[in-house]
Amino acid sequence: MKQFFFAAIAISAITFVLACTSPESATVMTAEMNPDNGQFIIRESGKPVLQYNYQTIYEGDVVRPESQKNKKIEYSPIGGVYLDEYYRSNPAVSNDSKATSAIWAVPRSNYIHPLYGPDGEMLTCDWPDGGHPHHRGIFWAWPEVEYGSQRSDLYALQRTFARPTGNVKCTGGREYAEIEAENRWIWEEREAIVRERVTIRAYRASERCRVIDLTVRMQALTDSVTVATRFTNSYGGLNVRMATPENQKISHYTDETVASPVRSWADFSGIFEGSRSTSGMTILQHRDNPEYPGQWVEYPNLSWVQPTFPTPDTRYPLGKDKPLILRYRLIVHQGEKPGDAVLSKQWDEYHSINN
């Protein structure tokens, strides 16, 4: 098997510095770059587990299930508070112009898609129906990123974008594979305002589930950068747009604040295209996240569930000296939602690991 050792590879005018371990012959988990498109894929015994889209994805690049490969997206008119927010975040746009959801059909990067289930079924969705083309699998972004007195929308791909720096480290081994990648949040394509480091670690699958740990570190490069959910009271943070399955079921749970410990999880399950059996994904919040536990938000019509950050009616300042660190565990499972006793044990196991 070919391995990279601090090799410089030029793709799309970006120089990648890859540091990949040399696994033993018994390795089952690998993380490597696809040299054709610059995206990174984690595999177990050759079968894909997930793809981390580090390079820009255009509509024609999206990995779709068979039934949607030739689907034509139609964009719908928008109005009301969302159109007002678009005008506010894009002051150069005339507020008497007509707008459709095509304003959000923007090439994107820095997200997970596809995430695959136990039978190789595609669990996540990218560049979906015309009303929400900015939705992109599992992504970490905020609808309100303020820099001084100005506002941008990293979530809906307006004014601020996460851009790859080329600093990527891949690790493979017998138990897990890991991708660690650096991005910069670029304000209007001219100024870096945040340094981000994401770590995606996927463990070897057990008989009924696979664990994936996600850690995002964000550090401001300048003063006066804050993040908030949409209108400070709805969605934003770790965003999860799933593929729409048959028999879709969404649930979430958080202990009362007087409990010790306070456990928090959500689950999404159904029968996804490409499988005849029910499968799904559980999301665990880490108790070390600031302002834990984040509020759960679900939109069943969009096949969506997420833990939001920060607390409603607040804006969270990103500091230059201390990074904001958010951690989550994703558990891809066979069958319907595990029982509460199982989920409680999984939450406890997550917090017994010091990583």
Helices and strands as residue ranges (DSSP letters): E 5-11, E 14-20, E 29-33, E 40-44, E 47-53, G 59-61, G 66-68, H 80-89, G 101-104, E 111-115, E 138-141, E 144-147, E 150-152, E 160-171, E 176-187, E 191-203, E 209-220, E 225-228, G 230-232, E 237-240, E 246-254, E 264-271, E 279-285, E 296-299, G 300-302, E 304-307, E 316-317, E 324-334, H 340-351
